[in-house]
Amino acid sequence: MVRVCHAIPNKIAKNSGVERSRTNFRAKLYRIRGVLSLENA
């Protein structure tokens, strides 16, 4: 299940670096949001 989910984004990332940077940016946002929620809790 996880392997399939990772295969598709990897294929997209190889096709265009823009998608890769977009996913990295999204991951950073989620990480920052998680830290903020931990500090607020």
Buried (B, 14 or more C-beta within 10 A) or exposed (E): EEEEEEEEEEEBBEEEEEBBEEBEEEEEEEEEEEEEEEEEE
